[in-house]
Amino acid sequence: MVVVMRLARFGCTNRPFFHIVVIHNKFARNSGRALEQLGTYDPMPNNHNEKLISLNVERIKFWLASGAQPSTPVSHLLGLSGLLPVHPRTYVLARRARHKTAMKEKEAAAAAENEKDEDN
């Protein structure tokens, strides 16, 4: 069987929390049949606007050397942590965020200019 590293979802309906687990690819995501838990990921920003992740680096390196295939979200996280090359999806998400911020700034500047013209 092929072994994969994937995210197993825990937490509540509107408050997800993930365990990074090693599991056979035929088993369900939350089947409880994971071979090992390698870390956790909390995607909800905390008070300091941080998304928290904890990794067991030694065990992740072991499983990668053993041939475990990371899923796309896991490879994205491992790329950000420096264990793997940065996933191409990271660049796409960063570009979209920059574009969205630039559009909001343009709209705010246009609204301020319109308000200034109305005052005169």
N, C-alpha and C positions, 0 to 999 in steps of 0.2 A: 504494500500500500504506500501511497505517496503521503508524506507528512507535510503539513502546512502550518504556518504561523498566522493566526487570524485574531480578530477582535471578538470576544464573547461579551454580549451586552448584558449588563445588570443595571440596577437602579430602578427608578420609578418611571412613570409614563412620560413626564416632561422633564425628567432629570436623569439623563443617561450617564452610565459609568461603565467603562470597559476593562476587561482583563485581557491582556495579550497572552494567548495560549498556543501551545503546540498540540495539534490534533490531527488525526487521520482525515483526509479530505472527504471521505464518504460519510462521516458523522455529522450530525446537526451542530449548529453553532453553539447552542447552550445545552448540549446533551449531557454534560457532566462527565464525559468520557475523555476529557483532555489528558494528554500525557504529562504536561507540566505547565504551570503558570509562570510566565517570564516577566510580567510587569503589569502595570495598571495605567489607564489613561482617563483623565477627567476632562471632557471637552467643554464644560461650562466654565466661563471665566469667573475667577474669584474676585474679591474686593480690590485686588491690585491689577485686574484685567489680565491674569495669567491662566493659561490652561496647563494643568499639572500632569506630568508623566513620570513614572518611575520604571526603570529598566534593570534587569539583572544581566549586565553586559556579558559576563563570562558565559552564562548559559545560552544567551542569544548567539554568541560566537560559536559555541559548541554545536548548536542545532543547525546553524548556517553551514558549518563545516561538514555536518552529517548529511546534508542535502535537503534540509527543510526549505520549502518555498514560501517566502512571505507574500501575503495578500497585498493588494494595492494600497489600502490604508496603512497597513503595517510597514510596508516599504517606504511610504511617505514619511511616517514617523521616524523610522530608523535613518532615513536620509537626513532629516532635520537634526537628529542627534549626532550624526557623524559616523555611524556604524556602516552605512552603505553610501554609495554615491547619491547625490540629491536626485530625487525622482522628478521627471519632467513635469508632472502635475503641479509640483511646487511652484515652478516658474509661471505656469498658467494662472494659478490662483493669486499669486502676487501681482501679476499684470492686471488681472480683473479688479483687485482691490485698489491698486493705484488709479486705474481709470475711473472707478466709482468715486473715489475721493476727489479726483480732479473735477468730475462733473458736479459734485456737490459744491465745491468751491466756486465754480463758474456760476452756478445758480444763485449762490449766496451773494456773489459780487454783483450779478445782474439785478437781484432784488434790492440790494442796497443802493445801486445807481438809480433804479426806478423810484425808490422812496426819496432819494435826494432831489430828483427832478420834480416830483410832486410837491415837495416843500417849497420850491422856488416858484 
